[in-house]
Amino acid sequence: MVEYFLIGCIVGVIIASIYHKRISLKSYRKTQNIKRNQKRIFNLIEKSKDIVYCFQILPEFKFIYLSPSIEKFLGEGLVKECYENPNNPFKLIHPDDLNILYDKIYGTLDFEKPIIQRWRNTEGKYLWFEEHATPIYSKGKLVAVQGIIRNIDEKIKYQLGLEYRVTHDMLTGLYNKDFFERACNKYDVEIDSKVAIIMCDLDNLKTTNDVYGHMEGDNLIKGVGTILNKFSSTNSIVSRIGGDEFCILLTDLNESCVKKIVEDIDRNIHKFNEVNLGVDINISIGYSFSQKSLGHMDSLFKKADSNMYTIKNNKKAI
């Protein structure tokens, strides 16, 4: 009986050993699969064009991870610099976006929304980036932030291009009628200021189109745009508001300054015609001025338009 018992124990041990080895082998294979998957994911992150990072906030600032793709945009050696000096991002971010970085570090940022920011590369140029960040908390405290950052320079250029088309005249590069009217409305209902409107009308555009063709007519319009654009400033909005009509909105200037601008426009036209090989530019100019803009913009525009047509008709009478 003892022999049978010993044999049973030995067989049991052997079976248990085999079972344990199977479990260990299965566990080993599972561990190896996890490691292989982790390696694949890590390789994908390392080779990704997007920037992946994990930044420790507490107990001290520290980059846990920063993908090498950041160097493609901001310059070589940056990963090492950031590991050695975790305050480096504060030097590279655009000054106007610095508050975004502080809000992220202090956890006051809305992490549900994409973060748009600009970073400086080694050439001193600022590039646009969009970030999706995730806060990491421990015992109610923000201890780290991790995220994915993507360069959006092309997207921003496209958006700016669309905005430009919405606000500008494509032939001259001046502001368009809609932008001019919105600016006038702002001074009519929101901002009270000294204000003037200069109306410019291109003479004989129809005749030029009929005799020389629309291409020559377009050249005249472009020429006027080039001349008037010289008078663009923080106090002026230069617009093309019609086929042959141009308008300048001036603010915070005395009437004497407005008169001088009108004289300078006329002088620049003469200079342009002296060197221009095409059809001469001739425009009729009228202006109006008011010490106050609130509630006066409509009457100011009509007066400038009326003064311009008076000059235009006087030319025809000669």
Residue, then its C-alpha position, 0 to 999 in steps of 0.5 A: m500500500v505504501e508503494y502505491f501511495l508513493i507512486g501516486c504522490i510522484v505521479g501527482v508531483i509530475i502532473a502538477s509540475i507539467y501543469h505548472k510548466r504549461i501555465s508558466l509557458k503560457s504566461y511567458r508567451k503572454t508576457q512576450n506578446i505584450k513586450r512585442n506589442q509595446k515595442r511596436i507601439f514605441n516604434l510607431i511613436e518614435k517614427s510618427k510625425d506627430i510629437v508625443y510627450c509626457f511631462q511630470i509636474l510634481p514633485e518637480f518638472k521633468f520630461i518623462y518622454l519626448s518623441p524625436s519628431i519634435e526635432k524635425f520642426l524645431g531643430e536638432g538636439l532639442v530632445k536632449e535639451c528638454y530632458e536636461n532642462p525641463n523649463n526649455p518650453f517656456k523659452l520656445i513658446h511664442p510670448d503671446d501663447l505663454n499663458i496657455l503653457y502656464d494654464k496647462i501646468y496649473g491645470t486651469l486649461d480646458f483640456e477638452k479643447p484642442i490647444i493652438q500655440r506657436w513654437r520657435n525653431t532654431e532659425g527663429k521662425y514660429l510654427w503653428f501647432e495643435e495639441h490634444a493634452t490629457p491631465i494626470y491626477s494623483k490624490g486630487k493633484l495634477v502631477a503630469v500632462q501627456g499629449i500629442i502635438r501636430n504641426i498645422d502650418e498648412k492648415i493655418k495658411y489655408q485659414l488665413g487665405l480664406e480670411y484674406r479672401v473674405t476681407h480683401d479685393m482680389l484684384t488690388g489687394l485692398y480691403n473690400k466693400d464688406f470690410f469697409e462697411r463693417a469698419c464704418n458701422k463700428y465707428d457709427v455705433e461703438i467707437d467715437s472718434k475724429v473721422a474722415i472719408i476720402m472717396c476716389d472714383l476712377d475716371n473713364l474706366k468704361t471708355t478704357n475698357d471699350v477702347y483698349g480692352h478689359m485687361e488695360g482697365d484692370n491695369l488701371i484699377k491695379g495702379v490705383g490700388t498700388i497708389l492708395n495702398k501707400f496710405s494704409s496705416t493704423n489710422s486708415i482703412v483703404s478699400r475698393i468698394g466698387g468697380d471704379e470706386f475706392c474709399i479711405l476711412l481715416t480716424d484720429l486725425n485732424e482735418s488738416c492731415v486729411k487735406k494733406i493726404v488728399e494732396d499726396i494722393d494727387r501728387n502720387i498719381h502724377k508721379f505714377n503717370e510720368v513713368n507708366l507706359g500705359v493709359d494715364i490714371n485720372i481719379s476724382i477725389g472728394y472727402s468729408f470730415s467730422q469731429k465725432s463718428l457716433g451716428h454720423m458715418d452714413s451722412l459722412f459717407k454721403k457727403a464725401d460721395s457728393n463732394m467727389y461727384t461735384i469734382k468729377n462733374n466739374k472736370k467734365a464741364i471743362 
